[in-house]
Amino acid sequence: MENNFKFFSHKSCEYFPCHKVKDESKFNCLFCYCPLYALGKDCGGNFKVKYGVKDCSDCLIPHSENGYDYIMKKWSEISELAQKNLD
């Protein structure tokens, strides 16, 4: 079974790739804006804090081949955070 919905590469984007990578053919653009950002320190990614702002430029989780699966595993945390903001 194909899982094409888990991967999208937008090579005509003027920012492609937005991170330095070894193999651009495996760069996943599906999560151009990472939904894990909202989880702060609990996102599980490789980030730094610069001038009080979360800097994810060294993180490739959402752009990796398994990024979709990783983000879906964290989806309940993202949903919980969103629900708190609705209440």
C-alpha positions in Angstrom: 0.0 0.0 0.0 1.3 3.4 -1.0 1.4 6.2 1.6 1.8 9.1 -0.8 -0.2 11.4 1.4 2.7 11.4 3.9 5.1 13.0 1.5 5.1 16.1 -0.7 8.1 17.9 -2.2 7.5 21.4 -3.6 10.7 21.8 -5.6 9.4 24.9 -7.4 9.1 26.8 -4.1 11.5 29.7 -3.9 12.6 28.5 -0.5 13.2 24.9 -1.4 14.8 23.4 0.6 14.3 25.7 3.6 16.9 23.6 5.6 20.3 22.4 4.5 20.0 18.7 3.7 22.2 16.0 2.0 19.5 14.6 -0.2 16.9 17.0 -1.5 14.9 14.2 -3.1 13.9 13.1 0.4 12.9 16.6 1.7 9.3 16.6 2.8 7.4 19.9 2.4 4.1 18.5 3.8 4.6 20.3 7.1 6.0 23.5 5.8 5.1 25.2 9.0 5.7 22.7 11.8 2.7 21.9 14.0 5.2 20.8 16.7 6.3 24.4 17.2 3.4 25.1 19.5 4.5 22.4 21.9 7.5 24.5 22.9 10.2 22.4 24.7 8.0 19.3 24.5 8.1 19.1 20.6 11.0 16.6 20.7 12.9 18.4 17.9 16.4 19.8 17.7 15.8 23.5 18.5 17.6 26.4 20.2 16.2 29.4 21.9 17.7 32.6 20.5 16.7 36.0 22.0 13.7 34.3 23.6 12.4 32.8 20.4 12.3 29.2 19.5 14.7 28.6 16.5 14.0 25.4 14.7 16.4 25.9 11.8 18.5 22.8 12.8 15.5 20.5 13.1 14.5 18.3 10.2 11.7 16.2 11.9 8.8 17.6 9.8 10.9 17.4 6.7 12.1 13.9 7.1 10.8 10.7 5.5 9.2 9.7 8.8 8.2 13.2 9.8 4.5 12.5 9.2 4.5 9.5 11.5 6.3 11.4 14.2 3.9 14.3 14.1 0.9 12.1 14.1 2.3 10.4 17.3 2.4 13.9 18.9 -1.0 14.9 17.5 -2.9 14.3 20.7 -0.6 16.8 22.5 -1.2 19.3 19.8 -4.9 18.8 19.9 -5.0 19.1 23.7 -3.1 22.4 23.5 -5.6 23.7 20.9 -8.5 22.6 23.0 -7.1 24.6 26.0 -7.0 27.7 23.8 -10.7 27.1 22.8 -12.0 26.9 26.4 
